[in-house]
Amino acid sequence: MKCLISVIASASAAIQESCRSITGLLRYACNDEAACNDSKMKACLIAVMACSMLLPSTSWAIIPEIVYDPAVAADIVETFAYFEQEIQSLMAQLDVLNDQSNILNTAIEKLPSGSYNWSNTSKLIQELDNILSQSNALSYTAENVDQQFKNLFPGYISVNNYNEEYQHITESALDTLQNVLHDFNASANDFANETTLLKDLQNYSAAAAGQTQAIQVANQIASEQVSQLQLLRQALMTQANAQAVYYAQQIQNKASALAEFSELIDSGDTNTTGELDQHPLEQPNYEES
């Protein structure tokens, strides 16, 4: 676009200069009373030959004798003066087009290569999920999370060795809570990267040269907002995971105690696994007969 405008402007300037020269020759031929008729004829001849170069090409196989006519010469002068005005108007329009082209180029200018800062939230979330599944923890990221939950918290049943079962449930719950803390710690360590990214986006926004750059920066900011929402969602899921394991442990302990006590009453056996002595607060209230 700019190259085309430049070519047109150069051609217009050349034509305008030619018109000025021809107009001057014709005015000399028409108005200079002191010049001899031979000089006028030469000037007219030069003017006519110059016109033949600017006007549409025609066949000049036969050049007739040139007769000087002041009225015709005056018309030609007026015509070329009109052409000069038209060319000046055209050049003014070309200047406006050039300014508009510069504005358009600025508007569509893109951010420099390497200025895109996309946060790798997916990788961070994957790392956080891997932390939750370490050790004997019960994590929502496990493929068989339903089966693991049922194995760890079987519900209201009497187990063969309550002490061993109680220890297993406690270790799993503690591992889960510990992994949750590690998960939050890893997420907090990413704050520095997020702060740097936010500062870069603010700088890009302040230095945006045109509409396209402003839109690109806005897209990056919108993408970062989505990333933050994903991290917030992951944090809420992690917290819910910890709460689910904690409450499941509490319910399972009480259910196991009640199941063992009920089995004891039904069988009339006084040999318990130790649950009633170790957890008196979790057994139902009863009086000896």
C-alpha positions, 0 to 999 in steps of 0.5 A: 500500500505504501509502495503504491502510494509512493509510486503514484506520488512520484509520477504525479510530481513528475507530471506536475513539473512537466506541466509547469514547464510546458505552461511556462513555454506556452505563456512565453509564446503567447504573451512575450511581445518582444520575442520574434515570431520564430521564437514563438514558433519554436516555443509552441513546437516544443510545447506541442511535442511535450504535450504529445509525450504526456497525452495519449499516444497517437500516430505522428507519421505526418507532422503538418506545418505548425501554424501559430494561433494565440487563441489556441495557445491560450486555451492550451495554457489554461488547460495545462494550468487546470492540469496543474491544479488537478495534480496538486489536488491529487498529491494532497489526496495522496498525502492523506492516503499516506497518513491513513496508511501509516495509521493503519500500519500502526494499528495492525502492528503486532507484538514482537516475536517472543512477547507472548507470555503464556503461563503453563498452568496445565503443567503446574496442576499436573505437578500438584496432582502428583503430589497428592497421590504420593505415599498412602494418601487417598487422592481424587486423582487416583484412577480407582479412587472409588475402590480405594475409598471402599477399601480404606473405609469399609463402613459398619463392619467388624474387622478382624484386627481393629488396632491394625485397621485403625493404624492403617486408616490413621496413616492414610489420613495423615499422609493425605493431609501432609500431601495437601500441605505439600500441594499448597506449598508448591502452589505458593512457590509459583507466586513469584512466576505469576508476579513476573508475568503480571508485571510483563503484561502491565508493561505490554499494555502500557506500551501497546502501539496500536489496536492489534497489540492492545487486543493481543495483550488483552488476550494474554490477560484473559488467558491468565485469568482462566489459568488463575481460575483453574488453580483456584479450582484445583485448590478447592478440590484439594481442600475438599479431598482433605476434608473428605478423608478426615470426615471419613476417618471419623465416621469409620472409627465410630462405625468400627467401634459400634460394629465390634460392640454389637458383635460382642453383645450378639455373641456374648463373648467378653474377649474384645480386640481392645477397641472398647478399652482404648476408645471409651469415648467412641462406644455407646453408653451402656450400664452393666446389669 
